[in-house]
Amino acid sequence: MTDDLNMPISIIPVETVREQNGLAYSSRNSYLNEKQRREAVVLYNALMRARTIVQAGQKKWNIIKKEMEEEIGKSKEAKIDYISCNRTDSLSELSEISKNNSLISLAVFFDKTRLIDNIWL
């Protein structure tokens, strides 16, 4: 978008800062009870599962997404809001993944707390 609008802005992506178990640091984590906090690691596990599947050669998003849903489903507390795969440069949705310009993101509710996370491929 910054290129389209000829804005002299550089976007510099950085890695998500995570707790030891992989859960992304967030002020929202304070709203989780102890059980939810333990189970919230399924978000990170799902993202890492997607990365592993892509590295093994799978490109079809529907197959990768299903694997992620199964991983998140291991938590009885988690309710998926969305799981998405988009181009990093335009955020348009992808049906097939390219290792060079894909962003996998998700949002999952634990009761009323909505946690978000993502990885760049």
Buried (B, 14 or more C-beta within 10 A) or exposed (E): EEEEEEEEEEEEEEEBEEBEEBBBEBEBBEBBEEEBBBBBBBBBBBBBBBBEBBEEEBBEBEEBBEBBEEBBEEBEBBEBEEBBBBBBEEEEEBEEBEEEBBBBBBBBBBEEBEBBBBBBB
